[in-house]
Amino acid sequence: MPHKIRLITISIILFLFPLTNQAQNYDCSNVDKTGLLKKAYASFEKDVFSYYNFGTDSIKAFRTFLAEVASLSLDLRKLPSDNSIRLTREFKGRIGTKNSIWIRLSDYEKNEAAKKSYTPSSTSSKTNKEEILIFNYRGGFIQCLKNTNNSKEFKELIYKLENDGNISTSLIAQKIYYLKDEEINTPQIKKYIAFDIYYSILMVIEKAFK
């Protein structure tokens, strides 16, 4: 009987281990059937590799990008390509739709108000001004990135952002910068850098480009 139990235990371990690896390698861009996420990520990588000129050293390129965002020294006039700006405008056109990975701050506050049973401030939802946009930390895309990645620190960061989306991009970049190389090199964290850091910045500045 002990021998049989040992065999069953080993079988369970061998069965679960591949599932963990499959989850880590799952492409969360598949939640978007239009292909926009895949095109946008490819454009981000091309911009970063071209700008920093580190060849195929993604760790060095990504860390340099994160360091410049964290220190507010990134040259936003030179980094974005015309293609990335165009894709950013496509993302803006999706705001309010089911698959949008950004959300209006006023909508976020309404959700929080419903949870906490208080009336949100009216200052953030004025109709005569463009509304502030934040990353949708409770949406399917970011939840997929969190749930298919093994980094404890990354998961903790997303949990924190789910409850408080009002954390500066520079601080987020700093936290990601200090992850281990093997964590930054995972597809989930690379995509997180692309969308919640790079494209979130472009969502703010795209109007400065023709």
N, C-alpha and C positions, 0 to 999 in steps of 0.2 A: 504493500500500500504506500509507504513513504516514497518508494521508487516511482510509482505512478504519479504521486502528487508533484514530485520534482520535475517529471517530464511535462506535466500540465503547466507548471510555473514557467519553465523555459519556453514552452510554446507561446504562452501569453506575452512574454517579454519580446520574443522574436516577431510576434505579430504587431505589437504596438510600436516598436522602434521604426519600421518603415513608414508607418502612418505619421509619426512625428516629422520625419524627413520630408514626406510629401507635403505636409502642411507648410513647412518652412519654405518650400520651393513653389508653392501655389502663387499664381500670378493674379493679384487682386484687381488688376486692370480689367479683368474679365467681367467685373460687375457692370462695366459700361459697354453696352452692345454697339455703340456707335464708333468705337475705336478712338475717340478723342483723347482718352487718358494715355493710350499707348503712343499716339502721335506726339502728345505734349511731353511725355517723359523722354522720348527719343530726341526731341528738340532741346530739352534741358541739358541732356548729356552732351550733345553736340556743342552747345554754347559753352559749357564749363570746360570741356576738353580743348576747345579752340582758344578760349580766353586765357587759360592758365598754361597751356602748352607743355603739359607733363606727359605727353604721349598717352599710353594706355594705363597709367598709374592712377586708378580711380580713387584710391585712398588718399593720396597726396592732393589730387585735384579737389575732392570733396572736403577734406580738412581745411585746405586753404580758403575755399569758398565759405565754409562755416566760420572760420576765424575772422574773415573780412566782414561778414554779416554781424557777428558778435561785437566787433570793435567799431562798427558803423563806418568802415573805411572802403566799402565796396563801391566801385565806380559804376553806377547804374546807367550812365550815358553810353558805356561801351559794351557791357556784358550782354544785354538781351539782343537776340537776332530779330529780324523782321518777322520771321515765322513764329517765334515764341510770343511776340506781341499780338500777332493775329490770332493765335490760339487762345491767348488770355481774353481777348474780346469775345471769342466763342464761349468761353466759360462764363463771362459776364452775361451773355445772352441767355444762359440757362438758369440764372438765378430765379428761384421760386418754383422750379420744376422738381419732379421727384428725384431725378438723378444728379442734381446739383451738389457739388462737394463744398460749396460755400453757402452761407446763409446770411440773411439780413440780421444785423444786431438787434433790431426791434423784435424780430421773430424769436430770437434767442431769449430776449428778456421776457417776452410773453410766456414762453415755455417755463422759465424760471419762476415767473409770477404765479403761474398755475400751480407749480409744485409747492411754493412757499406761502401761497394765499395772501399776496399783497398786490397793490396796484403799481405797475412799473412807472417810472418817470416818463413824462411825455416829451422830454427834451431830445430823446434819441429817435423819435419817430416823426419828426417834422416833415411835412410833405413838400416844403419849398427847398429842401436841401437833399443832395444825394445821400442815400443811406449808407452807413458803415457796414462793411461786409466782414464776416469772420469765417474761419474754416469750420465746417460742420463736423465737430468731433463726435457726434452721436450718429453720424451717417454710416451707411453700409461700407463705403470704401475705407474709411479710417478704422472702423471696427475690424474689417478684414485684415488690414495691416497689423493691427495689435494682436489679434487672435491667432495669426499664423506665424508670429515671430517669437523666438525663444528668449529674447533679452528682457530680463526683469526690470532693468532701468528704463527701457523704452516703454514697457507696459505701464510702469508707474507714472511716467510723464503723461501718457495719454489719459490715464485715469484722472490725473490732476486737471488736465485741460478739459475733460468732459464736465467737470464741476466748475471750472473757472477758465473761460476762454479768453479772458482779458489779460493774457501774459504776452509781453513784447516778443516780437520775432527775434530780436537780438539775444534775449535770454534763452529762448528755445534753442537757437543755434549754438549757444554756449554749452547747453546741457547735452546736445547731440555730439558736439565736438569731443567731449570727454568719454564717449563710449569707446569700447575696445575696437581695434581695427576689424576684427572678424564680425563684429556687430554692425558697424557702419557698412560693411561690404555685403550685407544681406539685401535681397531685393526689396523687402518691406521698408527698411530704413532709408535706402536710397530713394525710393518713391516718396517717402514721407518728406525727405529733404527737398525733393523736386516740387512737391505740391504745397505743403504747408509753409515752406520757407521761400523758395524761388517764386513760384506763381502767386503766392499770397502778396509778395512784394510787388510783382508786376500788376496785380489787380489794383493796386493803389496808384502806380505811376504810369500806367499805359497811356493816359491822356496826354502825357508830355511828348509822346511819339506821334509822328504823322501817319 
